[in-house]
Amino acid sequence: MAERRRGVKGLGIESLPYRIKMYSNNQVLVPASLVRKLGLRDVVEAQVTIRYAGSEHTFTARLLKTKYTDSRQFTLPKELREKLSIPPGAEVEVVSIKPLKVHE
């Protein structure tokens, strides 16, 4: 029997890299379908590489989760946003997400 899901259909992003808009609170969404595909459900901290304006940048981020979905969000570091002049609502490309710390 197929896995039963609740709520609306997701974004359908199941592979890296992917392009997505940054929220006004400077957070970037990692869709539930991608979290499941990459096995990131129990990951608390990850090394994230993004591409913006043609250059790649890697940083460590906490993967924030909601109560009822598998999706995750991470915040772009303030230093990086200021250095690259990334405004809220800008489109960034997430190139890689590598697990660093798993919830025990």
C-alpha positions in Angstrom: 0.0 0.0 0.0 1.3 3.5 -0.9 2.4 5.8 1.9 -0.5 8.1 2.8 0.3 11.9 2.8 -1.6 14.8 4.2 -1.8 18.4 3.0 -1.1 19.9 -0.3 1.2 18.6 -3.0 4.8 19.7 -2.5 7.2 21.4 -4.9 8.4 18.1 -6.5 12.1 18.9 -6.1 13.9 15.6 -5.6 17.5 16.3 -6.6 20.3 18.8 -6.2 21.0 21.4 -7.3 17.7 23.3 -7.2 16.7 27.0 -7.4 14.4 28.6 -4.8 13.5 32.0 -3.4 14.7 33.0 0.0 12.0 34.0 2.4 11.7 37.5 3.9 13.1 36.1 7.2 16.3 35.1 5.3 15.5 31.4 5.4 15.7 28.9 2.5 13.3 25.9 2.2 14.5 22.3 1.7 11.4 20.6 0.4 10.1 17.5 2.1 10.5 15.3 -1.0 14.2 16.2 -1.2 14.7 15.7 2.6 13.3 12.2 2.2 15.3 11.5 -0.9 18.6 12.6 0.7 17.9 11.0 4.0 18.0 14.2 6.0 15.0 13.6 8.3 17.2 13.2 11.5 19.9 15.7 10.5 20.2 18.7 12.8 23.3 20.4 11.3 24.6 20.4 7.7 27.2 21.8 5.5 25.3 23.7 2.8 26.7 25.1 -0.5 24.8 27.7 -2.4 25.4 29.5 -5.7 24.4 33.2 -6.0 25.4 35.6 -8.8 27.7 33.0 -10.3 29.8 32.3 -7.1 29.6 29.3 -4.7 29.7 29.6 -1.0 29.8 26.9 1.7 28.7 27.3 5.3 27.4 25.4 8.3 23.6 25.7 9.0 21.1 24.3 11.4 18.3 22.5 9.7 15.1 23.8 11.3 12.0 21.6 11.2 8.3 22.0 11.6 6.1 19.7 13.7 4.1 18.0 10.9 6.2 17.9 7.8 9.6 16.5 6.6 10.6 19.8 5.1 13.5 21.8 6.6 14.6 25.4 6.5 18.0 27.0 7.1 19.0 30.6 7.6 21.6 32.2 5.4 24.4 33.6 7.6 24.2 37.4 8.0 27.9 37.8 7.0 27.2 36.0 3.7 24.0 38.0 3.0 25.9 41.2 3.6 29.0 40.2 1.7 27.0 39.1 -1.4 24.2 41.8 -0.9 21.5 39.1 -1.0 18.1 40.7 -0.5 15.1 38.9 1.0 13.1 37.3 -1.8 16.2 36.7 -4.0 16.5 33.4 -5.8 19.5 31.2 -4.7 20.6 27.8 -6.0 21.3 25.1 -3.4 24.2 23.1 -4.8 24.8 20.6 -2.0 23.7 19.6 1.5 26.0 17.3 3.5 24.9 16.0 7.0 27.2 17.0 9.9 25.2 16.3 13.0 22.3 13.8 13.4 19.7 14.0 16.2 20.2 11.3 18.7 
